Amino acid sequence: MALICKRCVIDGRVQGVFYRASTYDQAIKLGIHGWVRNLPDGRVESLIQGEAQAVEQMIDWFWQGPAYSDVVSVQCEDESPLDTDSFTVTR
């Protein structure tokens, strides 16, 4: 199984709307490893690793987000694979 890893920054109304908690739930559902955190400028950043199809599904989900979010952009870049087998929410 080939894993890919992406660092994504999500912009819009993504803080204070349960974006990180919802990202965690979606990552667990898709078998994604990595982390998600708020950035000081109001954006959310996430490092996601998994099978290519699951990572693409996660990126698609970033555009949707939870009910009260309003995503205006999702920018992702390739990253080196992580040495982790979990997904965490950080501050």
PDB file of N, CA, C and O in Angstrom, chain B, residues numbered from 101:
ATOM      1  N   MET B 101       0.842  -1.175   0.000  1.00  0.00           N
ATOM      2  CA  MET B 101       0.000   0.000   0.000  1.00  0.00           C
ATOM      3  C   MET B 101       0.887   1.238   0.000  1.00  0.00           C
ATOM      4  O   MET B 101       1.685   1.437   0.916  1.00  0.00           O
ATOM      5  N   ALA B 102       0.745   2.065  -1.025  1.00  0.00           N
ATOM      6  CA  ALA B 102       1.526   3.293  -1.120  1.00  0.00           C
ATOM      7  C   ALA B 102       0.797   4.420  -0.404  1.00  0.00           C
ATOM      8  O   ALA B 102      -0.364   4.708  -0.695  1.00  0.00           O
ATOM      9  N   LEU B 103       1.493   5.055   0.537  1.00  0.00           N
ATOM     10  CA  LEU B 103       0.918   6.172   1.270  1.00  0.00           C
ATOM     11  C   LEU B 103       1.374   7.479   0.664  1.00  0.00           C
ATOM     12  O   LEU B 103       2.513   7.608   0.214  1.00  0.00           O
ATOM     13  N   ILE B 104       0.473   8.452   0.655  1.00  0.00           N
ATOM     14  CA  ILE B 104       0.862   9.798   0.275  1.00  0.00           C
ATOM     15  C   ILE B 104       0.576  10.725   1.444  1.00  0.00           C
ATOM     16  O   ILE B 104      -0.253  10.427   2.304  1.00  0.00           O
ATOM     17  N   CYS B 105       1.273  11.850   1.462  1.00  0.00           N
ATOM     18  CA  CYS B 105       1.152  12.790   2.569  1.00  0.00           C
ATOM     19  C   CYS B 105       1.020  14.199   2.001  1.00  0.00           C
ATOM     20  O   CYS B 105       1.768  14.592   1.106  1.00  0.00           O
ATOM     21  N   LYS B 106       0.057  14.955   2.532  1.00  0.00           N
ATOM     22  CA  LYS B 106      -0.189  16.328   2.072  1.00  0.00           C
ATOM     23  C   LYS B 106      -0.348  17.243   3.279  1.00  0.00           C
ATOM     24  O   LYS B 106      -0.907  16.855   4.305  1.00  0.00           O
ATOM     25  N   ARG B 107       0.157  18.469   3.133  1.00  0.00           N
ATOM     26  CA  ARG B 107      -0.097  19.530   4.105  1.00  0.00           C
ATOM     27  C   ARG B 107      -1.094  20.474   3.454  1.00  0.00           C
ATOM     28  O   ARG B 107      -0.851  20.993   2.364  1.00  0.00           O
ATOM     29  N   CYS B 108      -2.223  20.693   4.129  1.00  0.00           N
ATOM     30  CA  CYS B 108      -3.291  21.525   3.567  1.00  0.00           C
ATOM     31  C   CYS B 108      -3.600  22.679   4.511  1.00  0.00           C
ATOM     32  O   CYS B 108      -3.608  22.520   5.732  1.00  0.00           O
ATOM     33  N   VAL B 109      -3.851  23.839   3.924  1.00  0.00           N
ATOM     34  CA  VAL B 109      -4.261  25.016   4.673  1.00  0.00           C
ATOM     35  C   VAL B 109      -5.650  25.409   4.146  1.00  0.00           C
ATOM     36  O   VAL B 109      -5.855  25.614   2.950  1.00  0.00           O
ATOM     37  N   ILE B 110      -6.585  25.503   5.089  1.00  0.00           N
ATOM     38  CA  ILE B 110      -7.971  25.779   4.757  1.00  0.00           C
ATOM     39  C   ILE B 110      -8.316  27.180   5.241  1.00  0.00           C
ATOM     40  O   ILE B 110      -8.075  27.518   6.399  1.00  0.00           O
ATOM     41  N   ASP B 111      -8.880  27.997   4.351  1.00  0.00           N
ATOM     42  CA  ASP B 111      -9.197  29.389   4.666  1.00  0.00           C
ATOM     43  C   ASP B 111     -10.696  29.618   4.553  1.00  0.00           C
ATOM     44  O   ASP B 111     -11.382  28.945   3.784  1.00  0.00           O
ATOM     45  N   GLY B 112     -11.192  30.563   5.318  1.00  0.00           N
ATOM     46  CA  GLY B 112     -12.605  30.909   5.333  1.00  0.00           C
ATOM     47  C   GLY B 112     -13.086  30.961   6.776  1.00  0.00           C
ATOM     48  O   GLY B 112     -12.295  31.204   7.687  1.00  0.00           O
ATOM     49  N   ARG B 113     -14.369  30.735   6.986  1.00  0.00           N
ATOM     50  CA  ARG B 113     -14.885  30.650   8.355  1.00  0.00           C
ATOM     51  C   ARG B 113     -14.700  29.208   8.799  1.00  0.00           C
ATOM     52  O   ARG B 113     -15.580  28.368   8.611  1.00  0.00           O
ATOM     53  N   VAL B 114     -13.533  28.932   9.398  1.00  0.00           N
ATOM     54  CA  VAL B 114     -13.172  27.560   9.756  1.00  0.00           C
ATOM     55  C   VAL B 114     -12.750  27.425  11.222  1.00  0.00           C
ATOM     56  O   VAL B 114     -12.419  26.327  11.669  1.00  0.00           O
ATOM     57  N   GLN B 115     -12.760  28.511  11.959  1.00  0.00           N
ATOM     58  CA  GLN B 115     -12.498  28.430  13.391  1.00  0.00           C
ATOM     59  C   GLN B 115     -13.770  28.792  14.135  1.00  0.00           C
ATOM     60  O   GLN B 115     -14.512  29.685  13.725  1.00  0.00           O
ATOM     61  N   GLY B 116     -14.014  28.088  15.238  1.00  0.00           N
ATOM     62  CA  GLY B 116     -15.212  28.331  16.020  1.00  0.00           C
ATOM     63  C   GLY B 116     -16.456  27.663  15.452  1.00  0.00           C
ATOM     64  O   GLY B 116     -17.573  27.977  15.862  1.00  0.00           O
ATOM     65  N   VAL B 117     -16.267  26.738  14.505  1.00  0.00           N
ATOM     66  CA  VAL B 117     -17.400  26.036  13.881  1.00  0.00           C
ATOM     67  C   VAL B 117     -17.200  24.516  13.930  1.00  0.00           C
ATOM     68  O   VAL B 117     -17.793  23.784  13.137  1.00  0.00           O
ATOM     69  N   PHE B 118     -16.372  24.051  14.852  1.00  0.00           N
ATOM     70  CA  PHE B 118     -16.083  22.623  15.033  1.00  0.00           C
ATOM     71  C   PHE B 118     -15.363  22.011  13.833  1.00  0.00           C
ATOM     72  O   PHE B 118     -15.512  20.822  13.552  1.00  0.00           O
ATOM     73  N   TYR B 119     -14.574  22.839  13.122  1.00  0.00           N
ATOM     74  CA  TYR B 119     -13.856  22.336  11.947  1.00  0.00           C
ATOM     75  C   TYR B 119     -12.829  21.279  12.345  1.00  0.00           C
ATOM     76  O   TYR B 119     -12.743  20.231  11.706  1.00  0.00           O
ATOM     77  N   ARG B 120     -12.047  21.546  13.398  1.00  0.00           N
ATOM     78  CA  ARG B 120     -11.019  20.573  13.799  1.00  0.00           C
ATOM     79  C   ARG B 120     -11.644  19.271  14.271  1.00  0.00           C
ATOM     80  O   ARG B 120     -11.189  18.197  13.879  1.00  0.00           O
ATOM     81  N   ALA B 121     -12.672  19.342  15.101  1.00  0.00           N
ATOM     82  CA  ALA B 121     -13.322  18.129  15.603  1.00  0.00           C
ATOM     83  C   ALA B 121     -13.947  17.335  14.464  1.00  0.00           C
ATOM     84  O   ALA B 121     -13.866  16.106  14.439  1.00  0.00           O
ATOM     85  N   SER B 122     -14.560  18.030  13.535  1.00  0.00           N
ATOM     86  CA  SER B 122     -15.164  17.352  12.383  1.00  0.00           C
ATOM     87  C   SER B 122     -14.096  16.751  11.475  1.00  0.00           C
ATOM     88  O   SER B 122     -14.295  15.679  10.904  1.00  0.00           O
ATOM     89  N   THR B 123     -12.959  17.443  11.340  1.00  0.00           N
ATOM     90  CA  THR B 123     -11.839  16.904  10.556  1.00  0.00           C
ATOM     91  C   THR B 123     -11.344  15.609  11.191  1.00  0.00           C
ATOM     92  O   THR B 123     -11.076  14.631  10.493  1.00  0.00           O
ATOM     93  N   TYR B 124     -11.225  15.609  12.506  1.00  0.00           N
ATOM     94  CA  TYR B 124     -10.808  14.397  13.221  1.00  0.00           C
ATOM     95  C   TYR B 124     -11.761  13.242  12.898  1.00  0.00           C
ATOM     96  O   TYR B 124     -11.317  12.151  12.539  1.00  0.00           O
ATOM     97  N   ASP B 125     -13.060  13.483  13.025  1.00  0.00           N
ATOM     98  CA  ASP B 125     -14.046  12.430  12.766  1.00  0.00           C
ATOM     99  C   ASP B 125     -13.922  11.893  11.344  1.00  0.00           C
ATOM    100  O   ASP B 125     -13.963  10.682  11.127  1.00  0.00           O
ATOM    101  N   GLN B 126     -13.773  12.795  10.379  1.00  0.00           N
ATOM    102  CA  GLN B 126     -13.655  12.379   8.980  1.00  0.00           C
ATOM    103  C   GLN B 126     -12.356  11.603   8.743  1.00  0.00           C
ATOM    104  O   GLN B 126     -12.351  10.610   8.015  1.00  0.00           O
ATOM    105  N   ALA B 127     -11.265  12.050   9.349  1.00  0.00           N
ATOM    106  CA  ALA B 127      -9.976  11.363   9.192  1.00  0.00           C
ATOM    107  C   ALA B 127     -10.056   9.936   9.726  1.00  0.00           C
ATOM    108  O   ALA B 127      -9.569   9.004   9.086  1.00  0.00           O
ATOM    109  N   ILE B 128     -10.663   9.766  10.884  1.00  0.00           N
ATOM    110  CA  ILE B 128     -10.805   8.422  11.458  1.00  0.00           C
ATOM    111  C   ILE B 128     -11.650   7.553  10.533  1.00  0.00           C
ATOM    112  O   ILE B 128     -11.322   6.390  10.298  1.00  0.00           O
ATOM    113  N   LYS B 129     -12.730   8.111  10.014  1.00  0.00           N
ATOM    114  CA  LYS B 129     -13.613   7.377   9.101  1.00  0.00           C
ATOM    115  C   LYS B 129     -12.867   6.903   7.858  1.00  0.00           C
ATOM    116  O   LYS B 129     -13.110   5.801   7.365  1.00  0.00           O
ATOM    117  N   LEU B 130     -11.950   7.742   7.348  1.00  0.00           N
ATOM    118  CA  LEU B 130     -11.225   7.414   6.111  1.00  0.00           C
ATOM    119  C   LEU B 130      -9.904   6.678   6.342  1.00  0.00           C
ATOM    120  O   LEU B 130      -9.250   6.276   5.380  1.00  0.00           O
ATOM    121  N   GLY B 131      -9.504   6.496   7.604  1.00  0.00           N
ATOM    122  CA  GLY B 131      -8.224   5.843   7.890  1.00  0.00           C
ATOM    123  C   GLY B 131      -7.026   6.737   7.643  1.00  0.00           C
ATOM    124  O   GLY B 131      -5.941   6.259   7.312  1.00  0.00           O
ATOM    125  N   ILE B 132      -7.225   8.040   7.805  1.00  0.00           N
ATOM    126  CA  ILE B 132      -6.163   9.031   7.594  1.00  0.00           C
ATOM    127  C   ILE B 132      -5.371   9.211   8.886  1.00  0.00           C
ATOM    128  O   ILE B 132      -5.941   9.210   9.977  1.00  0.00           O
ATOM    129  N   HIS B 133      -4.061   9.363   8.757  1.00  0.00           N
ATOM    130  CA  HIS B 133      -3.187   9.677   9.894  1.00  0.00           C
ATOM    131  C   HIS B 133      -2.664  11.098   9.732  1.00  0.00           C
ATOM    132  O   HIS B 133      -2.595  11.614   8.617  1.00  0.00           O
ATOM    133  N   GLY B 134      -2.292  11.733  10.851  1.00  0.00           N
ATOM    134  CA  GLY B 134      -1.729  13.075  10.799  1.00  0.00           C
ATOM    135  C   GLY B 134      -2.240  13.937  11.920  1.00  0.00           C
ATOM    136  O   GLY B 134      -2.367  13.485  13.058  1.00  0.00           O
ATOM    137  N   TRP B 135      -2.537  15.195  11.597  1.00  0.00           N
ATOM    138  CA  TRP B 135      -3.008  16.142  12.615  1.00  0.00           C
ATOM    139  C   TRP B 135      -3.756  17.306  11.967  1.00  0.00           C
ATOM    140  O   TRP B 135      -3.695  17.509  10.755  1.00  0.00           O
ATOM    141  N   VAL B 136      -4.465  18.068  12.811  1.00  0.00           N
ATOM    142  CA  VAL B 136      -5.147  19.290  12.390  1.00  0.00           C
ATOM    143  C   VAL B 136      -4.978  20.311  13.504  1.00  0.00           C
ATOM    144  O   VAL B 136      -4.993  19.961  14.684  1.00  0.00           O
ATOM    145  N   ARG B 137      -4.816  21.581  13.124  1.00  0.00           N
ATOM    146  CA  ARG B 137      -4.655  22.637  14.125  1.00  0.00           C
ATOM    147  C   ARG B 137      -5.154  23.971  13.575  1.00  0.00           C
ATOM    148  O   ARG B 137      -5.223  24.177  12.364  1.00  0.00           O
ATOM    149  N   ASN B 138      -5.502  24.876  14.503  1.00  0.00           N
ATOM    150  CA  ASN B 138      -5.835  26.251  14.150  1.00  0.00           C
ATOM    151  C   ASN B 138      -4.556  27.041  13.955  1.00  0.00           C
ATOM    152  O   ASN B 138      -3.562  26.799  14.641  1.00  0.00           O
ATOM    153  N   LEU B 139      -4.572  27.972  13.036  1.00  0.00           N
ATOM    154  CA  LEU B 139      -3.466  28.906  12.844  1.00  0.00           C
ATOM    155  C   LEU B 139      -3.860  30.256  13.440  1.00  0.00           C
ATOM    156  O   LEU B 139      -5.046  30.583  13.493  1.00  0.00           O
ATOM    157  N   PRO B 140      -2.878  31.046  13.890  1.00  0.00           N
ATOM    158  CA  PRO B 140      -3.183  32.337  14.512  1.00  0.00           C
ATOM    159  C   PRO B 140      -3.950  33.304  13.602  1.00  0.00           C
ATOM    160  O   PRO B 140      -4.642  34.194  14.097  1.00  0.00           O
ATOM    161  N   ASP B 141      -3.836  33.140  12.292  1.00  0.00           N
ATOM    162  CA  ASP B 141      -4.496  34.065  11.358  1.00  0.00           C
ATOM    163  C   ASP B 141      -5.934  33.671  11.011  1.00  0.00           C
ATOM    164  O   ASP B 141      -6.545  34.279  10.131  1.00  0.00           O
ATOM    165  N   GLY B 142      -6.482  32.654  11.697  1.00  0.00           N
ATOM    166  CA  GLY B 142      -7.869  32.256  11.470  1.00  0.00           C
ATOM    167  C   GLY B 142      -8.043  31.084  10.523  1.00  0.00           C
ATOM    168  O   GLY B 142      -9.157  30.587  10.356  1.00  0.00           O
ATOM    169  N   ARG B 143      -6.969  30.635   9.903  1.00  0.00           N
ATOM    170  CA  ARG B 143      -7.051  29.478   9.014  1.00  0.00           C
ATOM    171  C   ARG B 143      -6.860  28.189   9.825  1.00  0.00           C
ATOM    172  O   ARG B 143      -6.531  28.235  11.011  1.00  0.00           O
ATOM    173  N   VAL B 144      -7.069  27.048   9.173  1.00  0.00           N
ATOM    174  CA  VAL B 144      -6.824  25.733   9.759  1.00  0.00           C
ATOM    175  C   VAL B 144      -5.786  25.039   8.886  1.00  0.00           C
ATOM    176  O   VAL B 144      -5.831  25.132   7.660  1.00  0.00           O
ATOM    177  N   GLU B 145      -4.848  24.340   9.531  1.00  0.00           N
ATOM    178  CA  GLU B 145      -3.816  23.582   8.820  1.00  0.00           C
ATOM    179  C   GLU B 145      -3.942  22.117   9.198  1.00  0.00           C
ATOM    180  O   GLU B 145      -4.208  21.789  10.354  1.00  0.00           O
ATOM    181  N   SER B 146      -3.750  21.233   8.221  1.00  0.00           N
ATOM    182  CA  SER B 146      -3.828  19.806   8.486  1.00  0.00           C
ATOM    183  C   SER B 146      -2.770  19.069   7.678  1.00  0.00           C
ATOM    184  O   SER B 146      -2.520  19.383   6.514  1.00  0.00           O
ATOM    185  N   LEU B 147      -2.164  18.098   8.312  1.00  0.00           N
ATOM    186  CA  LEU B 147      -1.236  17.193   7.647  1.00  0.00           C
ATOM    187  C   LEU B 147      -1.938  15.851   7.583  1.00  0.00           C
ATOM    188  O   LEU B 147      -2.291  15.281   8.615  1.00  0.00           O
ATOM    189  N   ILE B 148      -2.143  15.341   6.372  1.00  0.00           N
ATOM    190  CA  ILE B 148      -2.905  14.114   6.200  1.00  0.00           C
ATOM    191  C   ILE B 148      -2.081  13.086   5.432  1.00  0.00           C
ATOM    192  O   ILE B 148      -1.391  13.412   4.466  1.00  0.00           O
ATOM    193  N   GLN B 149      -2.171  11.847   5.882  1.00  0.00           N
ATOM    194  CA  GLN B 149      -1.432  10.760   5.248  1.00  0.00           C
ATOM    195  C   GLN B 149      -2.327   9.538   5.160  1.00  0.00           C
ATOM    196  O   GLN B 149      -3.033   9.192   6.108  1.00  0.00           O
ATOM    197  N   GLY B 150      -2.284   8.894   4.010  1.00  0.00           N
ATOM    198  CA  GLY B 150      -3.067   7.682   3.823  1.00  0.00           C
ATOM    199  C   GLY B 150      -2.979   7.220   2.388  1.00  0.00           C
ATOM    200  O   GLY B 150      -2.157   7.710   1.614  1.00  0.00           O
ATOM    201  N   GLU B 151      -3.832   6.272   2.036  1.00  0.00           N
ATOM    202  CA  GLU B 151      -3.902   5.819   0.655  1.00  0.00           C
ATOM    203  C   GLU B 151      -4.393   6.983  -0.205  1.00  0.00           C
ATOM    204  O   GLU B 151      -5.165   7.823   0.256  1.00  0.00           O
ATOM    205  N   ALA B 152      -3.940   7.022  -1.451  1.00  0.00           N
ATOM    206  CA  ALA B 152      -4.241   8.157  -2.329  1.00  0.00           C
ATOM    207  C   ALA B 152      -5.735   8.469  -2.405  1.00  0.00           C
ATOM    208  O   ALA B 152      -6.117   9.637  -2.337  1.00  0.00           O
ATOM    209  N   GLN B 153      -6.575   7.464  -2.543  1.00  0.00           N
ATOM    210  CA  GLN B 153      -8.013   7.692  -2.658  1.00  0.00           C
ATOM    211  C   GLN B 153      -8.561   8.324  -1.371  1.00  0.00           C
ATOM    212  O   GLN B 153      -9.387   9.234  -1.436  1.00  0.00           O
ATOM    213  N   ALA B 154      -8.113   7.854  -0.218  1.00  0.00           N
ATOM    214  CA  ALA B 154      -8.582   8.402   1.060  1.00  0.00           C
ATOM    215  C   ALA B 154      -8.115   9.844   1.239  1.00  0.00           C
ATOM    216  O   ALA B 154      -8.867  10.682   1.736  1.00  0.00           O
ATOM    217  N   VAL B 155      -6.883  10.136   0.837  1.00  0.00           N
ATOM    218  CA  VAL B 155      -6.369  11.508   0.941  1.00  0.00           C
ATOM    219  C   VAL B 155      -7.174  12.433   0.039  1.00  0.00           C
ATOM    220  O   VAL B 155      -7.512  13.545   0.448  1.00  0.00           O
ATOM    221  N   GLU B 156      -7.488  12.002  -1.172  1.00  0.00           N
ATOM    222  CA  GLU B 156      -8.300  12.820  -2.074  1.00  0.00           C
ATOM    223  C   GLU B 156      -9.698  13.042  -1.511  1.00  0.00           C
ATOM    224  O   GLU B 156     -10.254  14.133  -1.643  1.00  0.00           O
ATOM    225  N   GLN B 157     -10.269  12.018  -0.886  1.00  0.00           N
ATOM    226  CA  GLN B 157     -11.584  12.171  -0.256  1.00  0.00           C
ATOM    227  C   GLN B 157     -11.511  13.166   0.901  1.00  0.00           C
ATOM    228  O   GLN B 157     -12.440  13.946   1.110  1.00  0.00           O
ATOM    229  N   MET B 158     -10.420  13.139   1.644  1.00  0.00           N
ATOM    230  CA  MET B 158     -10.250  14.073   2.752  1.00  0.00           C
ATOM    231  C   MET B 158     -10.140  15.501   2.226  1.00  0.00           C
ATOM    232  O   MET B 158     -10.728  16.418   2.800  1.00  0.00           O
ATOM    233  N   ILE B 159      -9.398  15.697   1.148  1.00  0.00           N
ATOM    234  CA  ILE B 159      -9.268  17.035   0.555  1.00  0.00           C
ATOM    235  C   ILE B 159     -10.634  17.516   0.051  1.00  0.00           C
ATOM    236  O   ILE B 159     -10.977  18.685   0.224  1.00  0.00           O
ATOM    237  N   ASP B 160     -11.404  16.637  -0.563  1.00  0.00           N
ATOM    238  CA  ASP B 160     -12.765  17.000  -0.980  1.00  0.00           C
ATOM    239  C   ASP B 160     -13.590  17.420   0.226  1.00  0.00           C
ATOM    240  O   ASP B 160     -14.342  18.392   0.162  1.00  0.00           O
ATOM    241  N   TRP B 161     -13.449  16.683   1.332  1.00  0.00           N
ATOM    242  CA  TRP B 161     -14.197  17.018   2.541  1.00  0.00           C
ATOM    243  C   TRP B 161     -13.766  18.377   3.094  1.00  0.00           C
ATOM    244  O   TRP B 161     -14.603  19.128   3.594  1.00  0.00           O
ATOM    245  N   PHE B 162     -12.461  18.709   3.011  1.00  0.00           N
ATOM    246  CA  PHE B 162     -11.994  20.021   3.489  1.00  0.00           C
ATOM    247  C   PHE B 162     -12.812  21.146   2.856  1.00  0.00           C
ATOM    248  O   PHE B 162     -13.125  22.133   3.521  1.00  0.00           O
ATOM    249  N   TRP B 163     -13.157  21.004   1.584  1.00  0.00           N
ATOM    250  CA  TRP B 163     -13.939  22.032   0.897  1.00  0.00           C
ATOM    251  C   TRP B 163     -15.354  22.151   1.465  1.00  0.00           C
ATOM    252  O   TRP B 163     -15.933  23.237   1.466  1.00  0.00           O
ATOM    253  N   GLN B 164     -15.904  21.052   1.939  1.00  0.00           N
ATOM    254  CA  GLN B 164     -17.256  21.052   2.497  1.00  0.00           C
ATOM    255  C   GLN B 164     -17.230  21.489   3.958  1.00  0.00           C
ATOM    256  O   GLN B 164     -17.935  22.424   4.337  1.00  0.00           O
ATOM    257  N   GLY B 165     -16.421  20.817   4.781  1.00  0.00           N
ATOM    258  CA  GLY B 165     -16.339  21.129   6.193  1.00  0.00           C
ATOM    259  C   GLY B 165     -17.643  20.859   6.923  1.00  0.00           C
ATOM    260  O   GLY B 165     -18.587  20.331   6.336  1.00  0.00           O
ATOM    261  N   PRO B 166     -17.702  21.219   8.206  1.00  0.00           N
ATOM    262  CA  PRO B 166     -18.919  21.026   8.984  1.00  0.00           C
ATOM    263  C   PRO B 166     -19.986  22.058   8.608  1.00  0.00           C
ATOM    264  O   PRO B 166     -19.730  22.978   7.831  1.00  0.00           O
ATOM    265  N   ALA B 167     -21.161  21.893   9.161  1.00  0.00           N
ATOM    266  CA  ALA B 167     -22.343  22.667   8.767  1.00  0.00           C
ATOM    267  C   ALA B 167     -22.145  24.180   8.794  1.00  0.00           C
ATOM    268  O   ALA B 167     -22.597  24.860   7.872  1.00  0.00           O
ATOM    269  N   TYR B 168     -21.497  24.727   9.798  1.00  0.00           N
ATOM    270  CA  TYR B 168     -21.412  26.186   9.931  1.00  0.00           C
ATOM    271  C   TYR B 168     -20.145  26.797   9.346  1.00  0.00           C
ATOM    272  O   TYR B 168     -19.904  27.995   9.493  1.00  0.00           O
ATOM    273  N   SER B 169     -19.341  25.979   8.688  1.00  0.00           N
ATOM    274  CA  SER B 169     -18.132  26.520   8.072  1.00  0.00           C
ATOM    275  C   SER B 169     -18.464  27.141   6.719  1.00  0.00           C
ATOM    276  O   SER B 169     -19.508  26.873   6.126  1.00  0.00           O
ATOM    277  N   ASP B 170     -17.544  27.976   6.255  1.00  0.00           N
ATOM    278  CA  ASP B 170     -17.660  28.583   4.926  1.00  0.00           C
ATOM    279  C   ASP B 170     -16.248  28.630   4.344  1.00  0.00           C
ATOM    280  O   ASP B 170     -15.519  29.603   4.539  1.00  0.00           O
ATOM    281  N   VAL B 171     -15.877  27.586   3.639  1.00  0.00           N
ATOM    282  CA  VAL B 171     -14.524  27.436   3.114  1.00  0.00           C
ATOM    283  C   VAL B 171     -14.394  28.225   1.813  1.00  0.00           C
ATOM    284  O   VAL B 171     -15.219  28.103   0.908  1.00  0.00           O
ATOM    285  N   VAL B 172     -13.329  29.044   1.742  1.00  0.00           N
ATOM    286  CA  VAL B 172     -13.091  29.825   0.524  1.00  0.00           C
ATOM    287  C   VAL B 172     -11.872  29.316  -0.253  1.00  0.00           C
ATOM    288  O   VAL B 172     -11.761  29.564  -1.454  1.00  0.00           O
ATOM    289  N   SER B 173     -10.958  28.607   0.420  1.00  0.00           N
ATOM    290  CA  SER B 173      -9.837  28.014  -0.312  1.00  0.00           C
ATOM    291  C   SER B 173      -9.230  26.859   0.481  1.00  0.00           C
ATOM    292  O   SER B 173      -9.252  26.833   1.712  1.00  0.00           O
ATOM    293  N   VAL B 174      -8.691  25.912  -0.270  1.00  0.00           N
ATOM    294  CA  VAL B 174      -7.946  24.785   0.290  1.00  0.00           C
ATOM    295  C   VAL B 174      -6.691  24.658  -0.560  1.00  0.00           C
ATOM    296  O   VAL B 174      -6.765  24.376  -1.756  1.00  0.00           O
ATOM    297  N   GLN B 175      -5.543  24.868   0.066  1.00  0.00           N
ATOM    298  CA  GLN B 175      -4.268  24.761  -0.643  1.00  0.00           C
ATOM    299  C   GLN B 175      -3.476  23.613  -0.042  1.00  0.00           C
ATOM    300  O   GLN B 175      -3.229  23.585   1.164  1.00  0.00           O
ATOM    301  N   CYS B 176      -3.077  22.666  -0.883  1.00  0.00           N
ATOM    302  CA  CYS B 176      -2.361  21.477  -0.419  1.00  0.00           C
ATOM    303  C   CYS B 176      -1.038  21.329  -1.152  1.00  0.00           C
ATOM    304  O   CYS B 176      -0.927  21.633  -2.340  1.00  0.00           O
ATOM    305  N   GLU B 177      -0.047  20.860  -0.424  1.00  0.00           N
ATOM    306  CA  GLU B 177       1.281  20.575  -0.975  1.00  0.00           C
ATOM    307  C   GLU B 177       1.724  19.189  -0.534  1.00  0.00           C
ATOM    308  O   GLU B 177       1.355  18.724   0.544  1.00  0.00           O
ATOM    309  N   ASP B 178       2.515  18.531  -1.373  1.00  0.00           N
ATOM    310  CA  ASP B 178       3.079  17.232  -1.005  1.00  0.00           C
ATOM    311  C   ASP B 178       4.043  17.395   0.157  1.00  0.00           C
ATOM    312  O   ASP B 178       4.754  18.394   0.254  1.00  0.00           O
ATOM    313  N   GLU B 179       4.059  16.401   1.039  1.00  0.00           N
ATOM    314  CA  GLU B 179       4.968  16.351   2.183  1.00  0.00           C
ATOM    315  C   GLU B 179       5.620  14.981   2.243  1.00  0.00           C
ATOM    316  O   GLU B 179       5.147  14.026   1.627  1.00  0.00           O
ATOM    317  N   SER B 180       6.694  14.897   2.982  1.00  0.00           N
ATOM    318  CA  SER B 180       7.326  13.600   3.241  1.00  0.00           C
ATOM    319  C   SER B 180       6.423  12.793   4.173  1.00  0.00           C
ATOM    320  O   SER B 180       5.752  13.362   5.034  1.00  0.00           O
ATOM    321  N   PRO B 181       6.404  11.474   4.005  1.00  0.00           N
ATOM    322  CA  PRO B 181       5.556  10.636   4.864  1.00  0.00           C
ATOM    323  C   PRO B 181       5.877  10.811   6.342  1.00  0.00           C
ATOM    324  O   PRO B 181       7.021  11.053   6.728  1.00  0.00           O
ATOM    325  N   LEU B 182       4.851  10.683   7.145  1.00  0.00           N
ATOM    326  CA  LEU B 182       4.973  10.785   8.592  1.00  0.00           C
ATOM    327  C   LEU B 182       5.281   9.425   9.204  1.00  0.00           C
ATOM    328  O   LEU B 182       5.049   8.384   8.588  1.00  0.00           O
ATOM    329  N   ASP B 183       5.800   9.449  10.404  1.00  0.00           N
ATOM    330  CA  ASP B 183       5.988   8.227  11.174  1.00  0.00           C
ATOM    331  C   ASP B 183       4.932   8.224  12.276  1.00  0.00           C
ATOM    332  O   ASP B 183       5.241   8.382  13.457  1.00  0.00           O
ATOM    333  N   THR B 184       3.683   8.041  11.863  1.00  0.00           N
ATOM    334  CA  THR B 184       2.582   8.048  12.819  1.00  0.00           C
ATOM    335  C   THR B 184       1.492   7.108  12.361  1.00  0.00           C
ATOM    336  O   THR B 184       1.349   6.838  11.169  1.00  0.00           O
ATOM    337  N   ASP B 185       0.734   6.616  13.303  1.00  0.00           N
ATOM    338  CA  ASP B 185      -0.404   5.763  12.964  1.00  0.00           C
ATOM    339  C   ASP B 185      -1.668   6.251  13.675  1.00  0.00           C
ATOM    340  O   ASP B 185      -2.552   5.466  14.017  1.00  0.00           O
ATOM    341  N   SER B 186      -1.728   7.574  13.888  1.00  0.00           N
ATOM    342  CA  SER B 186      -2.899   8.151  14.558  1.00  0.00           C
ATOM    343  C   SER B 186      -3.223   9.500  13.925  1.00  0.00           C
ATOM    344  O   SER B 186      -2.488  10.001  13.074  1.00  0.00           O
ATOM    345  N   PHE B 187      -4.332  10.068  14.360  1.00  0.00           N
ATOM    346  CA  PHE B 187      -4.707  11.418  13.935  1.00  0.00           C
ATOM    347  C   PHE B 187      -4.998  12.213  15.198  1.00  0.00           C
ATOM    348  O   PHE B 187      -5.731  11.754  16.074  1.00  0.00           O
ATOM    349  N   THR B 188      -4.416  13.420  15.288  1.00  0.00           N
ATOM    350  CA  THR B 188      -4.581  14.221  16.496  1.00  0.00           C
ATOM    351  C   THR B 188      -5.079  15.619  16.163  1.00  0.00           C
ATOM    352  O   THR B 188      -4.864  16.135  15.067  1.00  0.00           O
ATOM    353  N   VAL B 189      -5.747  16.213  17.139  1.00  0.00           N
ATOM    354  CA  VAL B 189      -6.185  17.608  17.070  1.00  0.00           C
ATOM    355  C   VAL B 189      -5.279  18.375  18.012  1.00  0.00           C
ATOM    356  O   VAL B 189      -5.181  18.046  19.194  1.00  0.00           O
ATOM    357  N   THR B 190      -4.611  19.407  17.486  1.00  0.00           N
ATOM    358  CA  THR B 190      -3.734  20.238  18.325  1.00  0.00           C
ATOM    359  C   THR B 190      -4.265  21.664  18.351  1.00  0.00           C
ATOM    360  O   THR B 190      -5.153  22.023  17.578  1.00  0.00           O
ATOM    361  N   ARG B 191      -3.727  22.447  19.225  1.00  0.00           N
ATOM    362  CA  ARG B 191      -4.190  23.834  19.375  1.00  0.00           C
ATOM    363  C   ARG B 191      -3.485  24.757  18.430  1.00  0.00           C
ATOM    364  O   ARG B 191      -3.754  25.958  18.423  1.00  0.00           O
TER     365      ARG B 191
END
